[in-house]
Amino acid sequence: MNAGTELARLRGLLKETKELPDGFSARQRDAWKPPFRPVGSACRLVLDAAGGSPPQWAPGARVSVTYPGYKIGELAGVGLASYTGDEAEAHFAELTRALGGCPVVASHRRASKGTSFKVSNLDLEGVGGDVQARRLKGRLNGYPYEMHLVFARAGSTLVSLVHAGVARVDIRRTRQFARFLIDRAAS
């Protein structure tokens, strides 16, 4: 399959918003970008990948969008990347290692002392497939903030999801969104 056809397929998967989890607008916005530059290469790799910036050996096709949530400051940043051969598995393994090497995420700038997150496992039981998920809970520029990061591999497609919001993020809705994306990527 050529890159143009694969790009059209990925875009089509994200346009099917009929089954989008409740509480999210079907109106897509630009790709999610990390709200700060983290210290440490492992944490940077994870947040950059979640924000639509894959490593040097980029995938054949990639689509990234953001769905606004109905709660204050809530959003779901989504990325789908298509690979050839074993590259999806290799990228997923690299992200898994990076997640393990990132127990705390803090801002690179000293001026933002109010930006720091503790990282913990996030149980997404029932989502299925190869899934890695973490909860980042802490402060963003001094305000309480939480992010759920999910990476999943569905065949030759790598799925990334950032579900973020002020104060608390509902794990049930993260689970629904992850399942929504993985089901589409596997189809």
C-alpha positions as a Markdown table, in Angstrom:
| # | Residue | x | y | z |
|---|---|---|---|---|
| 1 | Met | 0.0 | 0.0 | 0.0 |
| 2 | Asn | 1.4 | 3.4 | -0.9 |
| 3 | Ala | 1.8 | 6.3 | 1.6 |
| 4 | Gly | -1.0 | 8.3 | 0.1 |
| 5 | Thr | -3.5 | 5.5 | 0.4 |
| 6 | Glu | -2.4 | 4.7 | 3.9 |
| 7 | Leu | -2.7 | 8.4 | 4.9 |
| 8 | Ala | -6.3 | 8.5 | 3.5 |
| 9 | Arg | -7.1 | 5.3 | 5.5 |
| 10 | Leu | -5.9 | 6.7 | 8.8 |
| 11 | Arg | -7.7 | 10.0 | 8.2 |
| 12 | Gly | -10.9 | 8.0 | 7.4 |
| 13 | Leu | -10.6 | 6.1 | 10.7 |
| 14 | Leu | -10.6 | 9.4 | 12.7 |
| 15 | Lys | -13.5 | 10.9 | 10.7 |
| 16 | Glu | -15.8 | 8.1 | 11.8 |
| 17 | Thr | -16.9 | 9.9 | 15.0 |
| 18 | Lys | -20.4 | 8.3 | 15.4 |
| 19 | Glu | -19.1 | 6.1 | 18.2 |
| 20 | Leu | -16.9 | 8.7 | 19.8 |
| 21 | Pro | -17.1 | 8.4 | 23.6 |
| 22 | Asp | -19.7 | 10.7 | 25.3 |
| 23 | Gly | -18.3 | 14.0 | 26.5 |
| 24 | Phe | -16.1 | 14.7 | 23.5 |
| 25 | Ser | -16.8 | 17.0 | 20.5 |
| 26 | Ala | -16.6 | 15.4 | 17.1 |
| 27 | Arg | -15.0 | 18.6 | 15.8 |
| 28 | Gln | -11.4 | 17.8 | 15.4 |
| 29 | Arg | -8.6 | 20.3 | 16.1 |
| 30 | Asp | -4.9 | 20.4 | 15.4 |
| 31 | Ala | -2.6 | 17.8 | 17.0 |
| 32 | Trp | -2.0 | 17.9 | 20.7 |
| 33 | Lys | 1.3 | 19.4 | 21.7 |
| 34 | Pro | 3.0 | 18.9 | 25.1 |
| 35 | Pro | 2.3 | 21.9 | 27.2 |
| 36 | Phe | 6.0 | 22.0 | 28.4 |
| 37 | Arg | 9.4 | 20.6 | 27.5 |
| 38 | Pro | 10.2 | 17.8 | 30.0 |
| 39 | Val | 13.6 | 17.1 | 31.5 |
| 40 | Gly | 15.1 | 13.8 | 30.5 |
| 41 | Ser | 15.2 | 12.1 | 27.1 |
| 42 | Ala | 12.8 | 9.2 | 28.0 |
| 43 | Cys | 10.1 | 11.6 | 29.1 |
| 44 | Arg | 10.7 | 13.8 | 26.0 |
| 45 | Leu | 10.4 | 10.8 | 23.7 |
| 46 | Val | 7.1 | 9.8 | 25.3 |
| 47 | Leu | 5.5 | 13.2 | 25.2 |
| 48 | Asp | 6.8 | 14.0 | 21.8 |
| 49 | Ala | 5.4 | 10.7 | 20.4 |
| 50 | Ala | 2.0 | 11.4 | 22.1 |
| 51 | Gly | 2.1 | 14.8 | 20.5 |
| 52 | Gly | 2.6 | 13.5 | 16.9 |
| 53 | Ser | 6.3 | 13.9 | 16.6 |
| 54 | Pro | 7.7 | 10.3 | 16.1 |
| 55 | Pro | 11.4 | 9.5 | 16.4 |
| 56 | Gln | 13.8 | 10.0 | 13.4 |
| 57 | Trp | 12.7 | 6.7 | 11.7 |
| 58 | Ala | 9.2 | 8.1 | 11.1 |
| 59 | Pro | 6.3 | 5.9 | 10.1 |
| 60 | Gly | 5.0 | 5.6 | 6.5 |
| 61 | Ala | 1.8 | 7.7 | 7.4 |
| 62 | Arg | 0.7 | 9.5 | 10.5 |
| 63 | Val | -2.4 | 11.5 | 11.5 |
| 64 | Ser | -2.8 | 13.5 | 14.7 |
| 65 | Val | -5.9 | 15.4 | 15.9 |
| 66 | Thr | -7.4 | 16.6 | 19.2 |
| 67 | Tyr | -10.9 | 16.2 | 20.3 |
| 68 | Pro | -12.1 | 18.8 | 22.9 |
| 69 | Gly | -13.8 | 17.4 | 25.9 |
| 70 | Tyr | -16.8 | 19.0 | 27.6 |
| 71 | Lys | -15.1 | 19.4 | 31.0 |
| 72 | Ile | -12.9 | 22.4 | 31.8 |
| 73 | Gly | -9.6 | 22.1 | 30.0 |
| 74 | Glu | -10.3 | 18.5 | 28.9 |
| 75 | Leu | -9.0 | 17.1 | 25.7 |
| 76 | Ala | -8.1 | 13.9 | 23.9 |
| 77 | Gly | -5.0 | 14.1 | 21.7 |
| 78 | Val | -5.0 | 11.2 | 19.3 |
| 79 | Gly | -2.3 | 9.9 | 16.9 |
| 80 | Leu | -2.4 | 7.0 | 14.5 |
| 81 | Ala | 0.9 | 5.9 | 12.8 |
| 82 | Ser | 1.2 | 3.2 | 10.1 |
| 83 | Tyr | 4.4 | 1.2 | 9.7 |
| 84 | Thr | 5.8 | -1.4 | 7.4 |
| 85 | Gly | 7.5 | -4.6 | 8.5 |
| 86 | Asp | 8.4 | -4.9 | 12.2 |
| 87 | Glu | 8.7 | -1.1 | 12.7 |
| 88 | Ala | 5.5 | -0.8 | 14.7 |
| 89 | Glu | 6.6 | -3.4 | 17.1 |
| 90 | Ala | 10.1 | -1.8 | 17.4 |
| 91 | His | 8.6 | 1.7 | 18.1 |
| 92 | Phe | 6.1 | 0.3 | 20.6 |
| 93 | Ala | 9.1 | -1.5 | 22.4 |
| 94 | Glu | 11.0 | 1.8 | 22.4 |
| 95 | Leu | 8.0 | 3.7 | 23.9 |
| 96 | Thr | 7.6 | 0.9 | 26.5 |
| 97 | Arg | 11.3 | 1.3 | 27.6 |
| 98 | Ala | 10.9 | 5.1 | 27.7 |
| 99 | Leu | 7.8 | 4.9 | 29.8 |
| 100 | Gly | 9.8 | 2.7 | 32.3 |
| 101 | Gly | 12.5 | 5.3 | 32.4 |
| 102 | Cys | 10.2 | 8.2 | 33.2 |
| 103 | Pro | 9.0 | 8.0 | 36.9 |
| 104 | Val | 8.7 | 11.8 | 37.2 |
| 105 | Val | 8.0 | 14.4 | 34.5 |
| 106 | Ala | 9.1 | 17.9 | 35.2 |
| 107 | Ser | 9.5 | 21.1 | 33.1 |
| 108 | His | 12.9 | 21.8 | 31.5 |
| 109 | Arg | 12.7 | 25.4 | 32.5 |
| 110 | Arg | 13.5 | 26.5 | 36.0 |
| 111 | Ala | 11.0 | 29.3 | 35.6 |
| 112 | Ser | 8.2 | 26.8 | 35.6 |
| 113 | Lys | 8.8 | 25.3 | 39.0 |
| 114 | Gly | 5.1 | 24.7 | 39.2 |
| 115 | Thr | 5.2 | 22.0 | 36.5 |
| 116 | Ser | 5.9 | 18.5 | 37.8 |
| 117 | Phe | 4.1 | 15.2 | 37.5 |
| 118 | Lys | 4.4 | 11.9 | 39.2 |
| 119 | Val | 4.0 | 8.9 | 36.9 |
| 120 | Ser | 2.1 | 5.8 | 37.8 |
| 121 | Asn | 0.7 | 2.8 | 36.0 |
| 122 | Leu | -2.8 | 3.2 | 34.6 |
| 123 | Asp | -4.9 | 0.0 | 34.5 |
| 124 | Leu | -6.9 | -0.2 | 31.3 |
| 125 | Glu | -8.2 | -3.7 | 31.8 |
| 126 | Gly | -10.5 | -4.8 | 29.0 |
| 127 | Val | -9.0 | -2.6 | 26.3 |
| 128 | Gly | -7.1 | -5.5 | 24.8 |
| 129 | Gly | -4.0 | -5.8 | 22.6 |
| 130 | Asp | -0.5 | -4.5 | 23.2 |
| 131 | Val | -1.2 | -1.5 | 25.5 |
| 132 | Gln | 1.0 | 0.6 | 27.7 |
| 133 | Ala | -0.7 | 3.3 | 29.8 |
| 134 | Arg | 0.4 | 5.7 | 32.5 |
| 135 | Arg | -1.2 | 8.4 | 34.7 |
| 136 | Leu | 0.7 | 11.7 | 35.1 |
| 137 | Lys | -0.7 | 13.6 | 38.0 |
| 138 | Gly | 0.7 | 16.8 | 39.4 |
| 139 | Arg | 0.8 | 20.5 | 38.5 |
| 140 | Leu | 1.0 | 22.4 | 35.3 |
| 141 | Asn | 2.2 | 25.9 | 35.8 |
| 142 | Gly | 1.0 | 25.6 | 39.4 |
| 143 | Tyr | -2.5 | 24.3 | 38.6 |
| 144 | Pro | -3.7 | 20.7 | 39.4 |
| 145 | Tyr | -3.6 | 18.7 | 36.2 |
| 146 | Glu | -3.8 | 15.1 | 35.1 |
| 147 | Met | -2.8 | 13.3 | 31.9 |
| 148 | His | -3.5 | 9.7 | 30.9 |
| 149 | Leu | -1.0 | 8.5 | 28.2 |
| 150 | Val | -1.9 | 5.4 | 26.2 |
| 151 | Phe | 0.2 | 3.7 | 23.5 |
| 152 | Ala | -1.2 | 0.6 | 21.8 |
| 153 | Arg | -0.1 | -1.5 | 18.8 |
| 154 | Ala | -2.8 | -2.9 | 16.5 |
| 155 | Gly | -1.0 | -4.8 | 13.8 |
| 156 | Ser | 1.1 | -2.3 | 11.8 |
| 157 | Thr | -0.6 | 0.7 | 13.4 |
| 158 | Leu | 0.6 | 2.5 | 16.5 |
| 159 | Val | -2.1 | 4.3 | 18.5 |
| 160 | Ser | -1.3 | 7.1 | 20.9 |
| 161 | Leu | -3.8 | 8.8 | 23.2 |
| 162 | Val | -3.4 | 11.7 | 25.7 |
| 163 | His | -6.5 | 12.3 | 27.8 |
| 164 | Ala | -5.8 | 15.4 | 29.8 |
| 165 | Gly | -7.7 | 17.9 | 32.0 |
| 166 | Val | -7.7 | 20.2 | 35.0 |
| 167 | Ala | -7.6 | 18.4 | 38.3 |
| 168 | Arg | -9.0 | 14.9 | 37.5 |
| 169 | Val | -9.4 | 12.8 | 34.3 |
| 170 | Asp | -12.0 | 10.0 | 34.2 |
| 171 | Ile | -10.3 | 6.7 | 33.7 |
| 172 | Arg | -13.5 | 5.2 | 32.4 |
| 173 | Arg | -13.6 | 7.7 | 29.5 |
| 174 | Thr | -9.9 | 7.1 | 28.8 |
| 175 | Arg | -10.7 | 3.4 | 28.6 |
| 176 | Gln | -13.6 | 4.0 | 26.2 |
| 177 | Phe | -11.5 | 6.3 | 24.0 |
| 178 | Ala | -8.6 | 3.8 | 23.9 |
| 179 | Arg | -11.0 | 1.0 | 22.9 |
| 180 | Phe | -12.6 | 3.3 | 20.3 |
| 181 | Leu | -9.2 | 4.0 | 18.7 |
| 182 | Ile | -7.8 | 0.4 | 18.9 |
| 183 | Asp | -10.9 | -1.1 | 17.4 |
| 184 | Arg | -10.6 | 1.3 | 14.4 |
| 185 | Ala | -6.9 | 0.8 | 14.0 |
| 186 | Ala | -7.4 | -3.0 | 14.0 |
| 187 | Ser | -10.2 | -2.9 | 11.4 |
